[in-house]
């Protein structure tokens, strides 16, 4: 059973790392927010596997909910695409 948890943890961390990289490299700001949300969900899964449910609940509420909503609101007041 331990091996399954380590496999899921490894996959969640790899997915979070890839989503972080894609969020930084993306020129479309709304897609970057989406990648940031995927990264937050992947790290929340990792925290759950590491048996930290209080951190998971806080991280989901802040990183996926409030943070994404605030960024989408800020993007709506500016331009969607990053200018070179």
Secondary structure as GFF3:
##gff-version 3
##sequence-region A 1 84
A	DSSP	alpha_helix	2	25	.	.	.	ID=ss1
A	DSSP	alpha_helix	29	49	.	.	.	ID=ss2
A	DSSP	alpha_helix	53	59	.	.	.	ID=ss3
A	DSSP	pi_helix	60	66	.	.	.	ID=ss4
A	DSSP	alpha_helix	67	76	.	.	.	ID=ss5
###
